[in-house]
Amino acid sequence: MRITVLLSHEKDAAEFPDEYRSGFISLFKSLVEEQNEYQELYASKKHRPFCFAARLGYECTLNNHSFIFKGPVNLNISSGDHVFFAKLLNTFIARWRKGEIVRLYQNKLKISNINILPPKRITKNMIVCNSLERIVLKDPKARGTRYLSPFENSDYFNQILSEFSKDKYRYFTGKESVGNLFLEPINGKFDSVRHYGGLVFGYRGRFKLYGPPELLQFVYDYGLGHRTGQGFGFIVTGGEAL
């Protein structure tokens, strides 16, 4: 289940810091507080039942660690949890109807549209995808933080990707997934982005993703890789428009 929330501003241009994902994380925290579910979702370090990707208007330029752009923000949200999704959607709709201001950094935005996207059902063992946000994967065996790239050690990258995705699948569904994921880059890069004062590395671009349909469906709905609740791992399939 997916929605796109359009956040519009009245100025000629808006300005966001290059670490803008933290602002949207704060927005989601305020939304779940309205649902009285903050403790359930954010009190401990566990999986979040959604992923998101924020796209900053058009004519977007980076200047001194700030993005300056025209037009609205497209906030794309995906979840496989029907109850959570319905509550989140209703909260957005309530704010839209009231015309409430959404404050992100120095900007005052309003919800100008909410687009509910038709559900997508994955029935094959391979999908061709694009990442709207970097696919982040940390090495659980490394001392400190080490990010994994599909270009360096593909087998190990996909082993960790499968193990983490299947653990997350088990967490939300209570079931075991038979089979593994395998990500094959087509046209992409492994690079970094600033996040909470540091650098986060991940893969972005086009790729093929192999696996059992139920696990492909799961990562499509909940996000692929680590930190999906922080604005990473949002994927779309070929021909999908957001």
C-alpha positions in Angstrom: 0.0 0.0 0.0 1.4 3.4 -1.0 0.4 7.0 -0.9 2.1 10.2 -2.2 1.5 13.3 0.0 2.1 16.6 -1.7 3.5 19.3 0.6 3.4 22.8 -1.0 4.9 26.0 0.1 4.0 29.6 -0.7 7.5 31.0 -1.4 9.2 31.1 -4.7 11.7 28.5 -3.4 12.1 26.4 -0.3 15.4 25.5 1.5 16.1 22.2 3.2 19.4 21.1 4.8 21.1 18.2 3.0 20.3 16.1 6.1 16.6 16.8 5.5 15.5 13.2 6.2 15.6 13.9 10.0 12.9 16.5 9.5 10.5 13.9 8.0 11.4 11.4 10.7 10.2 14.1 13.2 7.1 14.5 11.2 6.3 10.8 11.4 7.0 10.8 15.1 4.4 13.6 15.5 1.9 11.7 13.4 2.2 8.5 15.5 2.0 10.5 18.7 -1.5 11.7 17.5 -2.4 8.0 17.2 -1.0 7.3 20.7 1.4 4.8 19.3 4.7 6.5 19.8 5.9 4.1 22.5 5.0 1.1 20.3 6.9 2.4 17.3 9.8 4.5 18.6 10.5 3.5 22.2 12.9 0.8 21.3 15.2 0.1 18.4 13.2 -2.3 16.2 11.8 -2.5 12.8 9.4 0.2 11.5 6.3 -0.9 9.6 6.9 1.6 6.7 9.4 3.2 4.5 9.4 6.6 2.8 11.2 8.7 0.2 11.0 12.5 0.0 11.5 14.1 -3.4 12.3 17.8 -3.3 10.4 19.7 -6.1 12.3 20.7 -9.2 15.3 22.9 -10.2 16.9 21.5 -7.0 20.4 22.8 -6.3 22.8 22.0 -3.5 24.6 25.0 -2.0 26.6 25.0 1.3 24.9 21.9 2.6 21.4 23.2 1.7 19.0 22.1 -1.0 17.2 25.0 -2.7 14.2 24.0 -4.8 11.0 25.1 -6.4 7.6 23.3 -6.3 6.1 20.9 -3.8 7.7 18.1 -1.9 6.5 14.6 -2.9 6.5 12.5 0.2 6.1 8.8 -0.8 5.1 6.3 1.9 4.8 2.6 1.7 3.7 -0.1 4.2 2.5 -3.6 4.2 0.7 -3.2 7.6 -2.9 -2.4 6.7 -3.9 -1.2 10.2 -0.9 1.2 10.5 -1.3 2.4 6.9 -5.0 3.2 7.5 -4.3 5.2 10.7 -1.5 7.1 9.0 -3.6 7.9 6.0 -6.5 9.1 8.2 -4.1 11.3 10.1 -2.8 12.9 6.9 -6.3 13.4 5.6 -7.4 15.1 8.9 -4.4 17.5 8.7 -5.3 18.2 5.0 -8.9 19.0 5.7 -7.9 21.3 8.6 -5.3 23.1 6.5 -2.7 22.6 9.2 0.8 24.0 8.7 3.5 21.4 8.4 6.8 23.0 9.7 10.0 21.5 8.3 13.0 23.5 9.3 12.3 27.2 8.3 9.5 26.3 5.9 5.8 26.4 6.4 4.1 23.8 4.2 0.6 22.6 3.7 -0.8 19.3 2.4 -2.1 20.1 -1.1 -3.0 16.6 -2.3 -3.0 13.0 -1.2 -2.7 10.3 -3.9 -3.6 6.7 -2.9 -1.8 4.5 -5.4 -3.2 1.2 -6.6 -1.8 -1.9 -4.9 0.9 -3.9 -6.7 1.0 -7.6 -6.4 4.3 -9.4 -7.1 3.9 -12.9 -8.4 7.3 -13.6 -10.2 10.7 -14.5 -8.9 12.4 -11.5 -10.3 11.6 -7.8 -10.5 13.4 -4.9 -12.2 13.6 -2.0 -9.8 14.8 1.5 -9.2 15.7 2.9 -5.8 14.1 6.2 -4.9 16.4 6.3 -2.0 19.7 4.5 -1.3 19.6 0.9 -0.2 21.7 0.8 3.0 23.2 -2.3 4.4 25.5 -2.5 7.3 27.9 -5.3 8.0 26.8 -6.9 11.3 30.2 -8.5 11.8 32.3 -5.4 11.5 33.6 -3.4 14.5 32.1 0.0 14.2 30.0 0.9 11.1 30.9 -0.6 7.8 28.5 -0.3 4.9 28.2 -3.0 2.3 28.3 -2.5 -1.5 27.0 -4.9 -4.1 30.0 -4.1 -6.2 32.7 -5.3 -3.7 31.6 -8.7 -2.5 28.3 -9.5 -4.1 27.8 -12.9 -2.3 28.4 -11.5 1.1 26.2 -8.4 0.4 23.3 -10.6 -0.7 23.8 -13.0 2.2 23.4 -10.1 4.7 20.5 -8.6 2.6 18.7 -12.0 2.7 19.3 -12.6 6.4 18.1 -9.2 7.4 15.1 -9.2 5.1 14.0 -12.6 6.3 14.4 -11.6 9.9 12.2 -8.6 9.3 9.7 -10.7 7.4 9.5 -13.0 10.4 9.1 -10.1 12.8 6.1 -8.7 11.0 4.4 -11.8 9.7 5.4 -14.5 12.2 6.2 -16.7 9.3 9.4 -18.1 7.7 10.3 -17.2 4.1 11.8 -20.0 2.0 14.5 -18.8 -0.4 16.9 -15.8 -0.5 17.1 -12.4 -2.1 19.8 -11.5 -4.7 20.4 -8.0 -5.9 22.1 -7.6 -9.3 23.0 -4.0 -10.2 22.2 -2.8 -13.7 23.0 0.9 -13.7 23.7 2.5 -10.4 26.4 3.7 -8.0 27.5 3.3 -4.4 27.8 6.6 -2.7 27.1 8.6 0.5 24.7 11.1 1.9 24.8 13.2 5.1 22.5 11.9 7.8 22.4 12.9 11.5 25.8 14.4 11.4 27.6 11.5 9.7 27.7 9.8 6.3 25.5 6.9 5.3 26.6 4.8 2.2 24.2 2.9 0.0 23.4 1.7 -3.5 21.1 3.8 -5.7 20.0 3.2 -9.2 18.5 0.4 -11.3 18.8 -3.3 -10.4 17.3 -6.7 -10.7 16.0 -8.3 -7.5 15.6 -12.1 -7.3 13.7 -14.0 -4.7 10.5 -15.8 -3.7 7.4 -13.6 -4.5 6.3 -13.2 -0.9 9.7 -11.9 0.1 9.9 -9.6 -2.9 6.4 -8.3 -2.1 7.5 -7.7 1.5 10.6 -5.6 0.7 8.6 -3.7 -1.9 6.0 -2.8 0.8 8.3 -2.3 3.8 11.6 -1.2 2.2 14.8 -2.9 1.2 17.8 -2.9 3.6 18.5 -1.1 6.8 17.1 2.2 8.0 14.0 2.0 5.9 12.1 4.0 8.6 14.7 6.8 8.2 14.1 7.5 4.5 16.2 4.8 2.9 15.4 1.6 0.9 12.3 2.8 -1.0 12.1 0.9 -4.3 9.8 1.1 -7.3 9.4 -1.4 -10.1 9.8 -0.7 -13.8 7.2 1.6 -15.3 5.9 2.7 -11.9 5.2 6.4 -11.6 5.3 8.3 -8.3 
